[in-house]
Amino acid sequence: MTQTLKCVNISQSNAPKTGNRGGKLSIENRLAAARGILLSKFGEFIPKVSITLGSGLGYMTELLMDAQCCGYGDIPYCPATTATGHAGELWWGHLGGVPVVMLKGRSHLYEGHPISDVVFLTRLMIRCGVRELILTHAVGAVTRNLVLGDIVGIRSHIGFNCPDPTAGSDAMELGTEFTPMGNAYDPELLAIAARCALDWRISFHRGVSFFKPGRSYETAAEIEAMARAGADVATMSTVPDVMAAAQMGAQVLDLALVTNLGTGLGNPAVPLSHEEVQAVAESMKLPFGQYIRGIVVAMNNRPQQMSRMAQFIQGGRTQTSWRRLLIRQPIRPKGGNNNKEGYRANLPTIRVSQKPLFL
């Protein structure tokens, strides 16, 4: 059952308003001020998961039960959102019985924000006690292995041209000085997302994102270069948030919804547009919403699901077979048949990426 609600501010604050970065206040002090206001709004509500909603994905707030919200303008030092499809509202409630926060909209570098503002809400969620983050975003495909509506679980990124939010003297107060990025995209959460994709018959791939600040879309040459570099999708977001979350020790699941094909991969007579992005996101409203809810419930029930994995292995299939089932790699039939087109019987209706993808 869904709810149609409007975001109404439930309290007022005399704290500094949107866009005021507090002069010489450190990042830690700004986060502390925002945390105090936000926790007072939460009351006894304690969120377990934070879900950031990308372009055209704000409809997911309709899935919340006992939902409440406030505008970003009521959170001290929180930057404004100006991009179409990013409402700038913070919602909280229960999704599948799990207490969650949903960030309806995010800030981007292309809006003119400094990198510390772009990742402000991600850091704030972690400061409020959330240790598991789900980042969603609309992306463009840079390979022909993907089609509109596919979901890519990001396993790594290429962010050479992305400012590092962990740089600067005051950022060191938030976590490690030099942050390792080997497990920035949590492999356990990625495995859960893959398993839930099988349950919901979702076309799921693992892949690499390439960060581009925006706002302009990529040229055909840039798309080709991204693909040659090993990327599967192009994004204008999430990479800064992932770096900030990794520094603070949070677990991240990054889910990218393919809403357009990169320049040179689609119909050359139809130019890329943000309207197309929003239309594809709207068309995935039901399956993607159910999928996210399934993931949140699975994350909350992890001990029981690990037990189910053990039962699966003990039931006669090897651990290697289980890993292959999650990875969606072609499985050769028994009996020495080298037919490379052989797949498990329960997978034919799900598109399988031909690129090598790993846990």
C-alpha positions as CSV (number, residue, x, y, z in Angstrom):
1,M,0.0,0.0,0.0
2,T,1.4,3.4,-1.0
3,Q,0.7,6.8,0.3
4,T,0.4,10.1,-1.5
5,L,1.8,12.7,0.8
6,K,3.1,16.3,0.5
7,C,6.2,17.3,2.3
8,V,5.2,19.7,5.1
9,N,7.8,21.1,7.5
10,I,7.0,19.6,10.9
11,S,9.1,22.1,12.8
12,Q,10.9,25.4,12.3
13,S,14.5,26.2,13.1
14,N,16.5,29.4,13.8
15,A,19.6,27.7,12.5
16,P,21.4,29.0,9.4
17,K,19.4,28.3,6.2
18,T,20.1,26.6,2.9
19,G,23.3,27.5,1.2
20,N,24.9,29.2,4.3
21,R,28.1,27.3,4.8
22,G,28.9,29.1,8.0
23,G,32.0,31.1,7.1
24,K,35.0,29.5,8.7
25,L,33.1,26.8,10.5
26,S,34.7,23.4,10.0
27,I,32.9,20.5,8.3
28,E,32.6,18.8,11.7
29,N,30.9,21.8,13.3
30,R,28.5,22.2,10.4
31,L,27.6,18.5,10.6
32,A,27.1,18.8,14.4
33,A,24.7,21.7,14.0
34,A,22.7,19.9,11.3
35,R,22.7,16.6,13.3
36,G,21.2,18.3,16.3
37,I,18.3,19.8,14.3
38,L,17.6,16.6,12.4
39,L,17.6,14.3,15.5
40,S,15.2,16.6,17.1
41,K,12.9,16.2,14.1
42,F,13.3,12.4,14.2
43,G,12.4,12.2,17.9
44,E,12.4,8.5,18.8
45,F,12.8,7.4,15.2
46,I,16.2,5.6,14.6
47,P,17.0,5.0,10.9
48,K,18.9,1.9,9.8
49,V,19.3,2.6,6.1
50,S,19.6,5.8,4.1
51,I,18.4,5.8,0.5
52,T,19.4,8.6,-1.9
53,L,16.9,9.0,-4.8
54,G,18.4,10.1,-8.1
55,S,16.8,11.8,-11.1
56,G,13.2,10.8,-11.6
57,L,13.3,8.3,-8.7
58,G,11.6,10.5,-6.1
59,Y,8.4,8.5,-6.4
60,M,9.9,5.9,-4.0
61,T,8.8,8.1,-1.0
62,E,5.3,6.9,-1.8
63,L,6.3,3.5,-0.5
64,L,7.0,4.7,3.0
65,M,4.7,3.9,5.8
66,D,4.2,6.4,8.7
67,A,6.1,8.9,6.6
68,Q,7.2,12.3,7.7
69,C,9.5,14.8,6.0
70,C,11.2,18.2,6.1
71,G,12.7,20.4,3.4
72,Y,16.5,20.7,3.0
73,G,16.0,24.3,3.8
74,D,15.2,23.4,7.4
75,I,18.5,21.6,7.9
76,P,21.4,24.0,8.8
77,Y,24.1,24.3,6.1
78,C,22.4,21.9,3.8
79,P,22.8,23.0,0.1
80,A,19.9,23.7,-2.1
81,T,19.0,21.4,-5.0
82,T,18.2,23.0,-8.3
83,A,18.3,20.1,-10.8
84,T,15.0,19.0,-12.3
85,G,13.7,15.9,-10.6
86,H,15.4,16.6,-7.3
87,A,12.8,18.0,-4.9
88,G,15.2,18.7,-2.0
89,E,13.2,16.9,0.7
90,L,14.3,14.5,3.5
91,W,11.7,11.8,4.3
92,W,11.7,9.2,7.0
93,G,9.4,6.2,7.8
94,H,9.3,2.5,7.4
95,L,10.0,0.5,4.2
96,G,9.1,-3.1,4.4
97,G,9.0,-2.7,8.2
98,V,12.6,-1.3,8.2
99,P,13.2,2.3,9.5
100,V,14.8,4.3,6.6
101,V,15.6,7.8,5.5
102,M,15.0,8.8,1.9
103,L,16.9,11.8,0.4
104,K,14.6,13.0,-2.3
105,G,17.2,14.8,-4.4
106,R,20.9,15.5,-4.2
107,S,23.3,18.3,-5.0
108,H,25.7,18.1,-7.9
109,L,29.0,19.7,-8.9
110,Y,27.4,21.1,-12.0
111,E,25.0,23.2,-9.8
112,G,28.1,25.2,-8.7
113,H,28.4,23.6,-5.2
114,P,31.8,22.9,-3.6
115,I,32.5,19.2,-3.1
116,S,32.0,19.5,0.7
117,D,28.4,20.6,0.0
118,V,27.8,17.9,-2.6
119,V,28.5,15.2,0.0
120,F,27.0,17.0,3.0
121,L,23.8,14.9,3.3
122,T,25.7,11.7,2.9
123,R,28.0,12.6,5.8
124,L,25.1,13.9,7.8
125,M,23.3,10.5,7.5
126,I,26.4,8.7,8.8
127,R,26.7,11.2,11.6
128,C,23.1,10.4,12.5
129,G,24.1,6.8,13.0
130,V,23.2,5.3,9.6
131,R,25.9,2.7,8.6
132,E,24.3,1.4,5.4
133,L,23.6,3.6,2.4
134,I,21.8,2.9,-0.8
135,L,22.6,5.3,-3.6
136,T,20.4,5.4,-6.7
137,H,21.0,7.4,-9.8
138,A,20.1,7.6,-13.4
139,V,23.0,6.8,-15.8
140,G,23.9,6.6,-19.4
141,A,25.1,3.3,-20.9
142,V,28.6,3.5,-22.6
143,T,28.5,-0.1,-23.9
144,R,26.1,-2.1,-26.0
145,N,25.6,-4.7,-23.3
146,L,23.1,-2.5,-21.6
147,V,19.6,-1.4,-22.6
148,L,17.1,1.1,-21.1
149,G,15.7,-0.1,-17.8
150,D,18.7,-2.2,-16.9
151,I,20.0,-1.9,-13.3
152,V,23.8,-1.9,-12.8
153,G,25.2,-2.7,-9.4
154,I,28.4,-0.5,-9.3
155,R,31.4,-2.5,-8.2
156,S,34.0,0.2,-8.8
157,H,34.4,3.6,-10.4
158,I,36.7,5.7,-12.5
159,G,36.9,9.2,-11.0
160,F,40.1,10.8,-12.1
161,N,38.2,14.1,-12.8
162,C,36.2,14.0,-9.6
163,P,37.3,16.4,-6.8
164,D,38.1,14.3,-3.7
165,P,35.9,15.2,-0.7
166,T,38.4,13.7,1.7
167,A,41.0,16.3,0.7
168,G,41.6,19.3,3.0
169,S,42.6,19.7,6.6
170,D,39.1,19.6,8.2
171,A,38.1,16.5,6.3
172,M,40.6,14.5,8.2
173,E,38.4,14.9,11.3
174,L,35.8,12.7,9.8
175,G,37.7,9.5,9.4
176,T,40.9,8.1,7.9
177,E,43.5,10.4,6.5
178,F,44.2,8.3,3.4
179,T,41.1,6.3,2.6
180,P,41.5,2.8,0.9
181,M,38.8,2.3,-1.8
182,G,39.1,-1.4,-2.4
183,N,35.8,-2.2,-0.7
184,A,34.2,1.2,-1.1
185,Y,31.3,-0.7,-2.9
186,D,30.4,-3.3,-0.3
187,P,30.6,-6.8,-1.9
188,E,28.1,-8.3,0.6
189,L,25.4,-5.7,-0.2
190,L,26.1,-6.1,-3.9
191,A,25.6,-9.9,-3.6
192,I,22.2,-9.2,-1.8
193,A,21.2,-6.9,-4.7
194,A,22.1,-9.6,-7.2
195,R,20.0,-12.2,-5.4
196,C,17.0,-9.9,-5.1
197,A,17.3,-9.2,-8.8
198,L,16.7,-12.9,-9.4
199,D,13.7,-12.9,-7.1
200,W,12.1,-9.9,-8.8
201,R,13.2,-10.9,-12.4
202,I,15.2,-7.7,-12.7
203,S,17.8,-7.3,-15.5
204,F,20.8,-6.8,-13.3
205,H,24.5,-6.3,-14.1
206,R,27.6,-5.6,-12.2
207,G,29.7,-2.8,-13.7
208,V,32.0,0.2,-13.4
209,S,30.9,3.9,-13.5
210,F,32.8,6.7,-15.0
211,F,32.3,10.1,-13.4
212,K,31.7,13.2,-15.5
213,P,30.9,16.5,-13.7
214,G,28.2,17.6,-16.2
215,R,25.9,19.2,-17.1
216,S,26.5,18.4,-20.8
217,Y,26.1,14.9,-22.0
218,E,29.1,13.0,-23.3
219,T,30.4,13.2,-26.9
220,A,30.7,10.0,-29.0
221,A,34.5,10.1,-28.5
222,E,34.1,10.4,-24.8
223,I,31.7,7.4,-24.7
224,E,34.2,5.4,-26.7
225,A,37.0,6.4,-24.4
226,M,35.0,5.5,-21.3
227,A,34.2,2.1,-22.7
228,R,37.9,1.5,-23.5
229,A,38.8,2.5,-20.0
230,G,36.6,-0.3,-18.6
231,A,33.5,1.7,-17.7
232,D,29.9,0.4,-18.3
233,V,27.9,3.6,-17.4
234,A,28.5,7.3,-17.1
235,T,27.3,9.2,-14.1
236,M,27.3,12.8,-12.8
237,S,26.8,11.8,-9.2
238,T,27.4,9.1,-6.4
239,V,31.2,8.9,-6.9
240,P,31.8,11.8,-4.4
241,D,29.4,10.3,-2.0
242,V,31.0,6.9,-2.2
243,M,34.4,8.4,-1.4
244,A,33.0,10.4,1.6
245,A,31.2,7.3,2.9
246,A,34.3,5.1,2.6
247,Q,36.3,7.6,4.6
248,M,33.7,7.4,7.4
249,G,33.5,3.7,7.4
250,A,29.9,3.2,6.0
251,Q,28.7,0.4,3.8
252,V,27.5,1.5,0.3
253,L,25.3,-0.1,-2.3
254,D,25.3,1.9,-5.5
255,L,22.4,1.0,-7.9
256,A,22.4,2.7,-11.3
257,L,19.3,2.7,-13.5
258,V,20.1,3.0,-17.2
259,T,17.9,5.8,-18.5
260,N,19.7,6.7,-21.8
261,L,22.2,5.3,-24.2
262,G,25.4,7.2,-24.7
263,T,26.0,9.3,-27.8
264,G,26.6,7.0,-30.8
265,L,24.9,4.0,-29.2
266,G,21.2,5.0,-29.7
267,N,19.1,6.6,-32.5
268,P,21.2,9.5,-33.9
269,A,18.0,11.3,-34.9
270,V,16.8,11.6,-31.3
271,P,19.0,13.8,-29.2
272,L,19.6,13.0,-25.6
273,S,17.4,14.9,-23.1
274,H,16.6,15.0,-19.4
275,E,13.0,14.4,-20.3
276,E,14.0,11.0,-21.7
277,V,15.8,10.2,-18.4
278,Q,12.7,11.0,-16.4
279,A,10.4,9.1,-18.7
280,V,12.5,5.9,-18.4
281,A,12.7,6.3,-14.6
282,E,8.9,6.7,-14.4
283,S,8.4,3.6,-16.5
284,M,10.5,1.6,-14.0
285,K,8.4,3.0,-11.0
286,L,6.8,-0.3,-10.0
287,P,9.6,-2.8,-10.5
288,F,12.4,-0.6,-9.2
289,G,10.4,0.4,-6.2
290,Q,9.6,-3.2,-5.3
291,Y,13.2,-4.1,-5.9
292,I,14.6,-1.5,-3.5
293,R,12.1,-2.5,-0.9
294,G,13.2,-6.2,-1.3
295,I,16.8,-5.2,-0.9
296,V,16.1,-3.2,2.3
297,V,14.3,-6.2,3.8
298,A,17.0,-8.6,2.8
299,M,19.7,-6.3,4.3
300,N,17.7,-6.2,7.5
301,N,17.4,-10.0,7.6
302,R,21.0,-10.9,6.7
303,P,21.6,-13.5,9.4
304,Q,18.7,-15.6,8.2
305,Q,19.7,-15.2,4.6
306,M,23.2,-16.3,5.3
307,S,21.6,-19.4,6.8
308,R,19.7,-19.9,3.5
309,M,22.9,-19.6,1.6
310,A,24.4,-22.4,3.7
311,Q,21.3,-24.5,3.1
312,F,21.7,-23.9,-0.6
313,I,25.3,-25.1,-0.6
314,Q,24.5,-28.1,1.6
315,G,21.7,-29.0,-0.8
316,G,24.1,-30.4,-3.3
317,R,25.5,-27.4,-5.1
318,T,29.0,-26.2,-4.6
319,Q,30.0,-22.8,-3.4
320,T,31.5,-22.1,-6.8
321,S,28.0,-22.7,-8.4
322,W,26.4,-20.3,-5.9
323,R,29.0,-17.6,-6.8
324,R,28.4,-18.2,-10.5
325,L,24.6,-17.9,-10.0
326,L,25.1,-14.5,-8.3
327,I,27.5,-13.3,-10.9
328,R,25.3,-14.3,-13.8
329,Q,28.2,-15.8,-15.7
330,P,27.5,-18.5,-18.4
331,I,27.5,-22.0,-16.8
332,R,28.6,-24.8,-19.0
333,P,26.3,-27.9,-18.9
334,K,27.5,-31.0,-17.2
335,G,29.1,-33.8,-19.1
336,G,31.9,-31.9,-20.7
337,N,29.8,-30.0,-23.2
338,N,31.8,-26.9,-24.2
339,N,28.7,-25.1,-25.5
340,K,29.3,-21.5,-24.3
341,E,25.6,-20.7,-24.6
342,G,24.6,-23.0,-21.8
343,Y,23.0,-21.2,-18.8
344,R,21.2,-22.3,-15.8
345,A,17.6,-23.3,-16.5
346,N,16.1,-20.5,-14.4
347,L,18.0,-17.7,-16.1
348,P,16.9,-17.5,-19.7
349,T,14.4,-14.6,-19.3
350,I,17.1,-12.5,-17.6
351,R,19.5,-10.7,-19.8
352,V,23.1,-11.7,-19.0
353,S,26.0,-9.2,-19.5
354,Q,28.7,-10.7,-21.7
355,K,31.4,-8.5,-20.0
356,P,33.4,-10.2,-17.3
357,L,31.8,-9.0,-14.0
358,F,33.0,-9.9,-10.5
359,L,31.8,-9.9,-7.0
